[in-house]
């Protein structure tokens, strides 16, 4: 009987889940170095990278186990978190007055220090110096931020074992071309934990497309050269479609009888059409005369619960740097401050940060099922979701706010 019980116990235990064993990092490191030689070198060689520069780039490189979003061999990717967290803190929190005023003060000082360079950049690229300075300040604190990571190590680690291996593999090959081109040595090529390089925080593929040698030393140096850094930012904006002679946009007041469901880059109108509806600058100043016939767009990032804007296509060029309405507004406002033309936005941001992402997702699904174009159904209230909500509110006798709130949850099931 004891023998039988023992046999049953062993068999039973064999059916239980195996315990989680500690990851053998040494074995993974060996796999990593084998992968570099077997997969990355042939790809780099085929694209023109020399063996000498390839070896120099990977000299002493090991995996960085402290990076986020890693999926070591033999492990499973983390499950996507349920979209029940409160994603939307009030947008006003993004516009820290202490931070903005501090960056503006430094930006004004640096505008004077680098005046000659900025004048040359404006003449060459048509991008205002204040805009270039604002991006420089936002991305790296005007070059003061620590950028401590080896770009090759970060990119190689993520290309080998991350949730976006293909994307980082492309960036790794681009980084090897930067080294091979002689602009920078591997030891100097520092980046962020996400692989973004230098003071403008370019990904390597962007560096190859947009970085320029503006100080004339024969190297595109976005790590220590201020002229190269600033001109590279300007070149990026121009190549993305910056229109010289136009501002990014203006804070405005939109009359209550004008539907908020008209925002978005695909609903552009001449500025004169917006002013004909009674939309005016909140500052009381007139719009520049040259803007009257130019295409402009309505923007309400918090619907009727926050500042309202009329923006130019240049606003959407700023979003090419970081695809966020709030980021582009931050850059625009900071640039205006550096240029001496404004302070904080005059309208206040309402408390619209209490919605759950899953709730917004449910609203999007309902609206989409009813024929509305909400854009990406992802639980995030982009402009297509905002205007769809406003359109639905107007058609159902509800005061249009163009932003998700608790009162709409039961109505949009």
JOJOCOR-V989542 format. One record per residue. RES is the residue in one small letter. PHI is phi in radians with two decimals (NA if undefined). Layout:
BEGIN
<<RES;PHI> <RES;PHI>>
END
This chain:
BEGIN
<<x;NA> <x;-1.07> <x;-1.09> <x;-1.11> <x;-1.09> <x;-1.13> <x;-1.11> <x;-1.10> <x;-1.13> <x;-1.12> <x;-1.08> <x;-1.11> <x;-1.12> <x;-1.17> <x;-1.53> <x;-1.31> <x;-1.04> <x;-1.24> <x;-1.18> <x;-1.34> <x;-1.64> <x;-1.10> <x;-1.15> <x;-1.46> <x;-1.15> <x;-1.10> <x;-1.15> <x;-1.13> <x;-1.06> <x;-1.11> <x;-1.09> <x;-1.04> <x;-1.21> <x;-1.14> <x;-1.13> <x;-1.00> <x;-1.31> <x;-1.43> <x;-2.01> <x;-1.34> <x;-1.05> <x;-1.01> <x;-1.20> <x;-1.15> <x;-1.07> <x;-1.10> <x;-1.61> <x;1.85> <x;-1.35> <x;-1.33> <x;-1.11> <x;-1.08> <x;-1.28> <x;-1.08> <x;-1.12> <x;-1.12> <x;-1.14> <x;-1.71> <x;-1.05> <x;1.32> <x;-1.36> <x;-2.18> <x;-1.17> <x;-1.74> <x;-1.37> <x;-1.60> <x;-1.29> <x;-1.37> <x;1.11> <x;-1.57> <x;-2.28> <x;-1.05> <x;-0.93> <x;1.55> <x;-1.97> <x;-1.74> <x;-1.04> <x;-1.09> <x;-1.16> <x;-1.12> <x;-1.14> <x;-1.05> <x;-1.48> <x;-1.99> <x;-1.32> <x;-1.31> <x;-1.48> <x;-1.94> <x;-1.17> <x;-0.97> <x;-0.96> <x;-1.00> <x;-1.12> <x;-1.24> <x;-1.83> <x;-1.02> <x;-1.14> <x;-1.07> <x;-1.20> <x;-1.09> <x;-1.17> <x;-1.17> <x;-1.12> <x;-1.12> <x;-1.10> <x;-1.15> <x;-1.06> <x;-1.10> <x;-1.11> <x;-1.25> <x;-1.07> <x;-1.29> <x;-1.08> <x;-1.88> <x;-1.00> <x;-1.12> <x;-1.12> <x;-1.17> <x;-1.10> <x;-1.19> <x;-1.14> <x;-1.08> <x;-1.18> <x;-1.34> <x;-1.96> <x;1.36> <x;-1.78> <x;-1.01> <x;-1.03> <x;-1.12> <x;-1.19> <x;-1.07> <x;-1.11> <x;-1.10> <x;-1.16> <x;-1.00> <x;-1.16> <x;-1.21> <x;-1.37> <x;-2.50> <x;1.01> <x;1.04> <x;1.54> <x;-1.48> <x;-1.17> <x;-1.31> <x;-2.14> <x;-1.61> <x;-1.56> <x;-1.17> <x;-1.10> <x;-1.12> <x;-1.10> <x;-1.08> <x;-1.16> <x;-1.18> <x;-1.03> <x;-1.27> <x;-1.23> <x;-1.46> <x;-2.67> <x;-2.48> <x;-1.34> <x;-2.32> <x;-1.09> <x;-1.10> <x;-1.09> <x;-1.27> <x;-1.13> <x;-1.05> <x;-1.20> <x;-1.11> <x;-1.07> <x;-1.09> <x;-1.09> <x;-1.13> <x;-1.21> <x;-1.10> <x;-1.09> <x;-1.13> <x;-1.32> <x;1.50> <x;-1.20> <x;-2.70> <x;-1.47> <x;-1.00> <x;-1.22> <x;-1.58> <x;-1.33> <x;-1.68> <x;-2.62> <x;-1.48> <x;-1.14> <x;-1.70> <x;1.62> <x;-1.35> <x;-1.73> <x;1.06> <x;-1.24> <x;-1.45> <x;1.04> <x;-1.49> <x;-1.21> <x;-0.94> <x;-1.11> <x;-1.22> <x;-0.97> <x;-1.08> <x;-1.48> <x;-2.11> <x;-1.18> <x;-2.31> <x;-1.66> <x;-1.78> <x;-1.66> <x;1.31> <x;-1.62> <x;1.56> <x;-2.30> <x;-1.54> <x;-2.09> <x;-1.67> <x;-1.76> <x;-2.24> <x;-1.67> <x;-1.15> <x;-1.02> <x;-1.14> <x;-1.08> <x;-1.19> <x;-1.19> <x;-1.14> <x;-1.09> <x;-1.10> <x;-1.10> <x;-1.02> <x;-1.12> <x;-1.11> <x;-1.16> <x;-1.55> <x;2.01> <x;-0.98> <x;-1.78> <x;-1.03> <x;1.51> <x;-2.03> <x;-1.35> <x;-1.37> <x;2.84> <x;-2.49> <x;-1.32> <x;-2.36> <x;-1.99> <x;-1.95> <x;-0.97> <x;-1.07> <x;-1.43> <x;-1.74> <x;-1.11> <x;-1.36> <x;-1.51> <x;-2.08> <x;-1.50> <x;2.16> <x;-1.17> <x;-1.56> <x;-2.10> <x;-1.21> <x;-2.42> <x;-1.02> <x;-0.96> <x;-1.08> <x;-1.21> <x;-1.20> <x;-1.14> <x;-1.12> <x;-1.49> <x;1.73> <x;-1.32> <x;-2.42> <x;-1.15> <x;-1.21> <x;-1.28> <x;1.55> <x;-1.32> <x;-1.37> <x;-1.23> <x;-0.99> <x;-0.99> <x;-1.22> <x;-1.52> <x;-0.96> <x;-1.66> <x;-1.43> <x;-1.12> <x;-2.47> <x;-2.30> <x;-1.41> <x;-2.41> <x;-2.30> <x;-1.11> <x;-2.10> <x;1.07> <x;-1.41> <x;-1.66> <x;-2.82> <x;-1.00> <x;-2.10> <x;-2.44> <x;-1.98> <x;-2.10> <x;-1.72> <x;-1.00> <x;-1.13> <x;-1.04> <x;-1.33> <x;-1.20> <x;-1.06> <x;-1.19> <x;-1.13> <x;-1.29> <x;-2.71> <x;-1.32> <x;-2.54> <x;-1.00> <x;-1.17> <x;-1.06> <x;-1.10> <x;-1.15> <x;-1.04> <x;-1.10> <x;-1.08> <x;-1.16> <x;-1.12> <x;-1.08> <x;-1.08> <x;-1.15> <x;-1.08> <x;-1.31> <x;1.49> <x;-1.79> <x;-2.89> <x;-2.24> <x;-1.14> <x;-1.03> <x;-1.40> <x;-1.33> <x;-1.64> <x;-1.51> <x;-1.28> <x;-1.47> <x;-2.01> <x;-1.83> <x;-1.91> <x;-1.36> <x;-1.57> <x;-1.06> <x;-1.13> <x;-1.18> <x;-1.14> <x;-1.03> <x;-1.10> <x;-1.09> <x;-1.06> <x;-1.10> <x;-1.14> <x;-1.10> <x;-1.08> <x;-1.15> <x;-1.64> <x;1.68> <x;-1.50> <x;-1.58> <x;-1.68> <x;1.35> <x;-1.26> <x;-1.48> <x;-2.39> <x;1.42> <x;-1.98> <x;-1.46> <x;-1.26> <x;-1.11> <x;-1.21> <x;-1.19> <x;-1.07> <x;-1.28> <x;-1.13> <x;-1.06> <x;-1.10> <x;-1.13> <x;-1.11> <x;-1.03> <x;-1.09> <x;-1.29> <x;-1.94> <x;1.23> <x;-1.88> <x;-1.01> <x;-1.29> <x;-1.94> <x;1.01> <x;-2.76> <x;-1.18> <x;-2.58> <x;-1.00> <x;-1.13> <x;-1.61> <x;-1.05> <x;-1.27> <x;-1.31> <x;-1.94> <x;-1.86>>
END
